Amino acid sequence: MIHQSENCKQLHIKQFLVTDRNSLPEQFGGFNDVCLIILPSDRQSNTYKIINELIENVAGSSGPEATLTVLGETADLVHVHAKLSLSMQYQLWIGIKRTQPKVAENNSALPNCHFGALVHTKYKGSLKHTKTRVKYSYCPVCDKTTKDYGGKKHIYDSYGTLISDVWRDISADLEGDLNHVIRRFSDLFGIQTYTELIVLDCRGIKTGSQKDKMVEERVEYGKQSSLFAPHSKETPERGKLISGDVLEKLSQVPDNSVDFVFADPPYNLKKKYNSYADDLSIAEYFEWCDRWIYELARTLKPGRTCAILNIPLWAIRHFLYMEKMLRFQNWIVWDALSFPVRLIMPSHYAIICFSKGTPRPLPGLTHGTDDSQIPGQSDTFQPLEPLGEGFCLRRRCIKARQKKQVNDRGPLTDVWWDIHRLKHNSRRVDHPCQLPSPLMYRLINIFTEPGETVLDCFNGTGTTTLTAHQLNRQYIGIEVSGKYHDIAKSRHKEIRMGMDPFRKVVRKLTEKNSPVRRRPKQKYKIPKKTLQLEVRRVARTLDRLPTRDEMLEHGEYPIEYYDKYFVSWGEVCAAARHDGMSENREPDCNLRTATNQLKLFE
Ligand SMILES: C[S@@+](CC[C@H](N)C(=O)[O-])C[C@H]1O[C@@H](n2cnc3c(N)ncnc32)[C@H](O)[C@@H]1O
């Protein structure tokens, strides 16, 4: 196994093959364990009525502690959630890597390389599960961990990192053997409350006679002619930054005039924006979202793509609205580097892509790109050629790979993991959730040709429009905050002066981008690492984590340092919980890659 679950009481796995209505297990009354339903991957089969009944049966009759996980294709899980949300609590959407990508005809979508696991519980509150870690992965060239842990190795676990909501360390296919995925769920939920994992495998359900699809109220594009009928012959304003409210300003953009619309809306998670309260009620939030999504669809040219970035739960709701007028292309799993804020690290952001009518072949898949002109592009990032799975980003290793001509590129699919959220303040301007420019380089390169028009209706400090500008696209950016609008304007001016707006600059920032609390910058008389290692020493003599009073009594350093340098006692004790880790692959490890790839190229 390439994971480890702390104090796991492995569940007894009971598998049932569900082939028709009569083969459903009968008694789910009061069922209080974990159930895993596996859906067929073939969306054409007329099986949904039986599956819907099954899911409703399990959800309706399960007891107050039950957990239900459904494995399936993205588009199916969206509908499963719509049904389950009436009787169960949403907990998690896990993206799981496919072994065999599914390639769309005519390059009309990115190769699909993931399916999902949707987790709901009968109880409210956070998901109960074991603390599960995934083994560190190692770069096949330098044999060091894929991620650089820098000066923090002493506070990390020796085995691996906490599991996240994107599983790329294992892969499977919905049509194939799912045993290792099932086994992982039996460990993840191997806690005292549960004894059994009931697996209902619906992949063998026989086709029924009725055409009962999951999408029941579908409005075919074209039937709602009034929605998209052209009402204006004006050409859109090009290269425009517009200050104002999304709905008011979008209404001035003509129908069928934009080649790519993108939205990175406020997530309604109480972020502190400069002039926007990010805390509407859920109903108000979605009513508002539906209105601007409708406007975006109206402004989009036929055959072009609308992409919306949001957390998976909100993306599900956007999906249900969008599919009534647009056509689903991709759910891009952006596996963004996550903060370890929960036991399952939230690193899955969804970018849902829908086309207006039949999609055209995606320009980036058909023609490729010429990004040699973009200033400041790092030598590792290429918009249409992602870094291959597992290669590290250490400068020395990158240089060695380039020198030895190691091919460290992987295929472009709908799972993106080589783009990190902005970590260093030197790349940030004063905005709490600025996107990294590589994300927009990739999206714009995939979905547009040079000269075409890109629109972002929540443009913030301009990541989208700046990237479009650099890539010789036309752009329209709408932003309600005067402050962010002005920052975007001055950064476009920098491009016109031949500068790179994404270059590293030391700025005084007032808006926080991380949920992790930090102390102000200060000089440390004793390094924090030394203090944390001292706590580890004391913890070992006491055989438990020490309190502040115990550090006062047994510790070698003045207690004021602990008070001044750390945000919490939890941080003080961080190294005492683990043995620390090494970034080097263990020498006797069988997985060692053919005494590393470099030699192959010598
Ligand atoms: C998640 S941020 C987008 C950040 C942007 N992608 C960037 O990289 O800078 C959402 C933005 O939407 C803006 N916003 C919120 N409500 C708005 C509205 N009604 N009309 C236009 N913009 C709005 C916020 O001020 C914020 O800058």
The ligand as an ORCA input file, in Angstrom:
! r2SCAN-3c Opt
* xyz 0 1
  C     -11.519     35.642     -6.704
  S     -11.261     37.293     -7.085
  C     -10.574     37.274     -8.699
  C      -9.094     37.493     -8.687
  C      -8.470     37.526    -10.067
  N      -8.646     36.290    -10.775
  C      -6.974     37.854     -9.990
  O      -6.152     36.999    -10.293
  O      -6.648     38.961     -9.571
  C     -12.882     37.882     -7.363
  C     -12.962     39.338     -7.735
  O     -14.322     39.665     -8.046
  C     -14.558     41.010     -7.663
  N     -16.007     41.201     -7.536
  C     -16.811     40.843     -6.507
  N     -18.086     41.214     -6.761
  C     -18.095     41.786     -7.974
  C     -19.117     42.353     -8.774
  N     -20.378     42.402     -8.343
  N     -18.795     42.841     -9.973
  C     -17.497     42.785    -10.429
  N     -16.474     42.269     -9.692
  C     -16.770     41.779     -8.481
  C     -13.790     41.123     -6.344
  O     -13.512     42.478     -6.031
  C     -12.540     40.303     -6.641
  O     -11.488     41.110     -7.123
*
